[in-house]
Amino acid sequence: MAQARLWDGHNWVRIGSRNFRSPGKAGLKGRIWDGHNWINFLEETKTAQWECTGVQSFWSWGAAKGWSALVRPDRPTQGCYRPYHDSYDWGDESAQIYFDWGNIQNTLRGARIDKVEIYMHCLHSMYFNGGEGVFGTHNAPGWQARYSENHFGVARTRYWKRDQGQWITLPNWVGDEFRDGNTKGITCRAGDTNGFRYLWYAGMPDGWKKPKLRITYTV
């Protein structure tokens, strides 16, 4: 008689009454004993990706930028732009990136977060050999008159040239916060006026280069 077996990563394990545990409640997954641990049975790992739905940049004093800015306000900016751009602002400019947070929350409901990544394409930096991107989180659902931020500097990454894009890994707890409705988007802010962190990124007018969020999760 044929017998059901489960691959535990090393061997095919026969499923029997001694090594299968059912919680006995609808909607809950059973677990199987692999000889060392109880492991979840019939889990599925998925990856979902979202393009940003909006970008908003802010002056160093926190007010939303308008179209008089030399870098258009729907491209994320970070850092001190003097003396090359917006020389009348001698402080640390910033940006908020918005996503369809309702869809993200619905997609991730009940999931375990395995990996969180953002795609940020640096269009320009103070130095030809790039600089450092600094990313945080915000909980604003949409357009804001003033800059807001939940967590500063949850990830940093090195760009090595202008017009370079890359996927940047964020802590898994950022995905937990997206899932639970405590985070709705990503921020860019240097945290100082060092030219090494003077960057601006692709935004709403830049097609495939615009910011994206990618989350790998298990249900």
C-alpha positions as CSV (number, residue, x, y, z in Angstrom):
1,M,0.0,0.0,0.0
2,A,1.3,3.5,-0.9
3,Q,2.3,5.8,1.9
4,A,2.4,9.6,2.0
5,R,5.9,11.0,2.7
6,L,7.2,14.5,3.3
7,W,10.7,15.8,2.3
8,D,12.3,17.3,5.4
9,G,15.3,18.8,3.6
10,H,17.4,15.6,4.0
11,N,15.1,12.6,3.7
12,W,11.6,11.5,2.7
13,V,9.7,11.0,6.0
14,R,6.7,8.7,6.2
15,I,3.6,10.6,7.5
16,G,2.0,8.5,10.3
17,S,0.1,9.0,13.5
18,R,3.3,9.3,15.6
19,N,4.8,12.1,13.6
20,F,1.8,14.2,12.5
21,R,0.1,16.6,14.8
22,S,-3.2,18.3,13.9
23,P,-4.3,21.3,16.0
24,G,-7.9,20.2,15.5
25,K,-9.1,23.7,14.6
26,A,-10.4,24.8,11.2
27,G,-7.9,27.1,9.4
28,L,-4.9,26.0,11.4
29,K,-2.1,24.1,9.8
30,G,-0.9,20.7,11.0
31,R,2.7,20.0,11.9
32,I,5.0,17.1,11.2
33,W,7.8,15.7,13.3
34,D,11.0,15.4,11.2
35,G,12.9,13.5,13.8
36,H,14.2,16.6,15.5
37,N,11.6,19.3,15.4
38,W,7.9,19.9,14.7
39,I,7.7,21.8,11.4
40,N,4.7,23.5,9.9
41,F,2.9,21.5,7.2
42,L,1.7,22.8,3.9
43,E,3.1,26.4,4.2
44,E,3.5,28.4,1.1
45,T,6.1,31.2,0.5
46,K,5.2,34.0,-1.8
47,T,6.8,37.3,-3.1
48,A,4.7,40.4,-3.8
49,Q,5.9,43.7,-5.3
50,W,4.3,47.2,-5.3
51,E,5.3,50.3,-7.2
52,C,5.1,53.5,-5.3
53,T,1.8,55.5,-5.7
54,G,3.3,58.9,-4.9
55,V,6.5,60.8,-3.9
56,Q,6.7,64.0,-1.9
57,S,9.9,66.0,-1.1
58,F,10.3,68.4,1.8
59,W,12.5,71.4,2.7
60,S,14.9,71.0,5.6
61,W,12.4,72.9,7.9
62,G,9.8,70.2,7.2
63,A,7.5,72.1,4.7
64,A,6.4,70.3,1.5
65,K,8.2,71.4,-1.6
66,G,6.5,73.1,-4.5
67,W,7.3,73.2,-8.2
68,S,9.8,76.1,-7.6
69,A,12.3,73.6,-6.3
70,L,15.2,72.9,-8.7
71,V,14.7,69.2,-8.2
72,R,11.1,68.5,-8.9
73,P,9.1,67.6,-5.8
74,D,7.9,64.2,-7.1
75,R,11.5,62.9,-7.0
76,P,12.8,61.8,-3.5
77,T,15.6,64.1,-2.2
78,Q,17.9,63.7,0.8
79,G,20.6,65.7,2.3
80,C,22.1,69.2,1.9
81,Y,22.0,70.6,-1.6
82,R,24.2,73.6,-1.3
83,P,25.9,75.0,-3.3
84,Y,24.7,73.1,-6.3
85,H,20.9,73.0,-6.0
86,D,18.3,75.0,-3.9
87,S,21.2,77.0,-2.4
88,Y,18.8,78.9,-0.2
89,D,18.1,75.8,1.8
90,W,21.3,75.0,3.8
91,G,19.8,72.0,5.7
92,D,18.9,68.4,5.3
93,E,16.1,67.9,2.8
94,S,13.9,64.8,2.9
95,A,11.2,62.8,1.1
96,Q,8.3,60.5,1.7
97,I,7.4,57.6,-0.6
98,Y,3.8,56.4,-0.7
99,F,2.5,52.9,-1.5
100,D,-1.0,51.3,-1.7
101,W,-0.8,50.4,2.0
102,G,-4.3,49.0,2.1
103,N,-3.4,46.4,-0.6
104,I,-0.2,45.6,1.2
105,Q,-1.9,45.1,4.5
106,N,-4.6,42.9,2.9
107,T,-2.0,40.8,1.1
108,L,0.1,40.2,4.2
109,R,-2.7,39.6,6.6
110,G,-1.7,36.6,8.8
111,A,1.6,36.1,7.1
112,R,5.1,35.6,8.5
113,I,7.5,38.1,6.9
114,D,10.7,36.6,5.5
115,K,12.3,39.5,3.6
116,V,11.6,43.1,2.9
117,E,13.3,45.1,0.1
118,I,13.0,48.5,-1.6
119,Y,14.2,49.5,-5.0
120,M,15.8,53.0,-5.1
121,H,17.4,54.4,-8.2
122,C,19.9,57.2,-7.5
123,L,19.8,59.6,-10.4
124,H,22.3,62.1,-9.0
125,S,24.8,62.5,-6.2
126,M,27.2,65.3,-5.1
127,Y,30.2,63.1,-6.1
128,F,30.7,61.2,-9.3
129,N,31.4,58.0,-7.4
130,G,28.1,58.1,-5.6
131,G,27.3,58.3,-1.9
132,E,25.2,56.8,0.9
133,G,21.4,56.4,0.8
134,V,19.6,56.6,4.2
135,F,16.1,55.1,4.4
136,G,13.4,55.1,7.1
137,T,9.7,54.6,7.5
138,H,6.6,56.8,7.8
139,N,2.9,56.2,8.6
140,A,1.3,58.8,6.5
141,P,-1.5,57.6,4.2
142,G,-0.9,60.3,1.5
143,W,0.1,63.8,0.8
144,Q,1.3,65.8,3.8
145,A,1.9,69.5,4.4
146,R,4.8,68.7,6.6
147,Y,7.4,65.9,6.8
148,S,6.7,63.0,9.2
149,E,8.7,59.9,10.0
150,N,8.3,56.8,12.2
151,H,11.8,55.4,12.2
152,F,15.0,57.1,10.9
153,G,17.8,55.2,9.2
154,V,16.5,51.6,9.3
155,A,18.7,50.9,6.3
156,R,21.7,52.5,4.6
157,T,23.4,51.6,1.3
158,R,26.3,52.7,-0.8
159,Y,25.8,53.9,-4.3
160,W,29.0,53.8,-6.4
161,K,27.9,56.1,-9.3
162,R,25.2,58.3,-10.5
163,D,22.2,56.8,-12.3
164,Q,22.5,53.5,-10.3
165,G,19.6,51.5,-9.0
166,Q,19.6,48.6,-6.5
167,W,17.4,46.6,-4.2
168,I,18.0,47.4,-0.5
169,T,17.1,44.9,2.3
170,L,15.2,46.4,5.2
171,P,14.7,44.7,8.6
172,N,11.8,42.1,8.6
173,W,10.0,44.1,11.3
174,V,9.4,46.8,8.7
175,G,7.3,44.2,6.9
176,D,5.5,43.4,10.2
177,E,4.6,47.1,10.5
178,F,3.3,47.2,6.9
179,R,1.2,44.1,7.7
180,D,-0.2,45.5,10.9
181,G,-0.9,49.0,9.6
182,N,1.8,50.8,11.6
183,T,3.9,51.8,8.6
184,K,2.6,53.0,5.2
185,G,5.7,54.1,3.3
186,I,9.4,54.8,3.1
187,T,11.4,57.9,3.9
188,C,14.7,59.3,2.6
189,R,16.7,61.7,4.9
190,A,20.4,62.0,5.3
191,G,20.4,63.0,9.0
192,D,23.2,65.5,8.5
193,T,24.6,68.0,5.9
194,N,27.5,65.9,4.7
195,G,27.8,65.9,0.9
196,F,28.4,62.2,0.9
197,R,24.7,61.8,1.6
198,Y,23.5,64.3,-1.0
199,L,21.4,62.2,-3.3
200,W,18.2,62.4,-5.2
201,Y,16.3,59.4,-6.7
202,A,14.0,58.5,-9.5
203,G,10.4,59.3,-8.8
204,M,7.0,59.4,-10.3
205,P,8.0,60.6,-13.8
206,D,10.8,58.0,-14.2
207,G,9.0,54.8,-15.3
208,W,10.7,51.5,-14.3
209,K,13.2,53.4,-12.2
210,K,10.6,54.6,-9.7
211,P,10.7,53.2,-6.1
212,K,9.3,49.7,-5.5
213,L,8.6,47.6,-2.4
214,R,9.1,43.8,-2.5
215,I,8.1,41.5,0.4
216,T,8.7,37.8,0.7
217,Y,6.3,36.1,3.1
218,T,4.9,32.8,4.2
219,V,1.3,31.8,4.7
